[in-house]
Amino acid sequence: MMDFPATWIIAGLAALMGVGMGLGALIMPRWAQSVVRLAPDPRWKGGWSEFRASYGGALLLLHASVILTIVMSFQAGAGAVMGASFAASCYWLGMVIGRALSMLTDAEQETRTAYNAMALGFELVMAAALGAPFLSHLGG
């Protein structure tokens, strides 16, 4: 068995969660709809494809790439793990920024909810966990 650094294990566990979320959205788009609290616009056909694509396939493969680089690190090297996990971390950090900005500037749209506060925390944890290999490299 390979001996992975703790930060890689943390990132791998977060990536497994992301794979699970992506797979869930790919298989059950109604679940993804309920999580993101959106619905296809009835005026336009094909809206369900967006849930399977954006919240399913994209999440699945983004996080699977982190797992793949960890598993293949003996060939790809530590830089590949840091790069893949950094990219996935930036994805979640972008969600943190967008949600926080919305909570600050879109109050009239009722964005200051317990759900959004909890989601913000979850997204921040995912960003930190996936960014752990990169952040530990910065720390020396």
N, C-alpha and C positions, 0 to 999 in steps of 0.2 A: 504494500500500500504506500502511496506517495505521501510525503509529509508536506502539507501546504501551510503557508503562514496563516495566522489567525485572521488577518484582514481579508485574505482570499476566501476563507471559509465564510466569513460574514457576508462578503459580496456574493458568494455562491448561494447562500441561503436566501438573500434578498432576490437574487436572480431566479431562484426556484419559485419564489412567490410570484414574481412577474410572469414567469412561464405559466404558472397556474391561472393567473388572471387572464392572460392572453388566450390560453386554451379554453377557458370558460367562456370568454366572449366569442371565440370562434365557433364553438359548439352551440352556445345558448345566447344569441344576440339579445333576447329579452332581458337576460340577466345583466348584460352590459348596459342596456338602456336604463335599467333601474339604478345601477350604480352611478352612472354619469348624469342621471336625471334629465335625459333628453329623449325626444321622440322623432321619428322620421316625419318630414313635412308631407302631409297628404297630397299637396299640389304637385309633388315631384315623385316620380317612380324611382325605385331602386334604393331607397334610404336604408333598408336593412343591410345592404352590402357595406355601408359605411361602418356600421357597428362591427361587422365581422372583419373588415379590413383594418380600420384604425385602432379599434380596441381589442381585436382578436389577433390577426396575423402579425401586425406590426409589433404589438407588445410581446407576443410569443417569440418572434425571431430576434428582437432586440435583446431580450434577456437570455435566450438560448445562446446567443453569440458570446455572452459573458461566461456561461457555463462551459461552452466549447473551448474557449481560450484557457480556462482554468484546467480543464481535463487535458488539453493538448499543450500545456505550458512546457513540457519537456522538449517539445519541438519548436513551439512558437516563442518561448521565452517570457520573462516577466513583463517586458514592455508591452506585449500583446494583451496580457491580462490587465495591465494598468490602462491601456488605451480603450479596450472594450468596456471595462467597468466605468471609466471616466465618461465615456459617451452616454452610457445608460444613466449614470448619475446626473449628467447635464439635462437629460430628458426630464427626470423627476424634479430637478432644481428649477427648470423652466416652468413646470406646473406649480411649484411653490410660489414663484414670482408672479405668475399670472393670477393665481387664486388670491394671494395676499393683496395684489393691486386691485383686484375686483372687490375684495372685502373693504378696502379703504375708499375706493372711488365710486363704487356702484351701490352704495347703501340704499338708495331709493329703489333699487331692484331687489331688495331684501336678501342681500348676499351675506350679511353678518348672522349666520346661522350656526347652530351647534354642529351640524353636519359638515359645514365648510371648515370650521375650526378643527374638527377631528380629522378631516381629509388633509388639511394643511399639515398637521402633525405627522400623519402617516406618510405623506409625500416627502417631508423633510427627513424622516427616518430612512425611507428608501433611498433618498439621494445620498445621505451620509453613509449608509451601509454599502451601497454600490460604489461609492467614491473612496471607501476605506483603503483599497490597495494603492490608489494614487496619492491620497492624503498621507499615508504612512511613508511613502517614498519621499514626499516633500519634507517630512519630519526627520529624515536621515535614517 
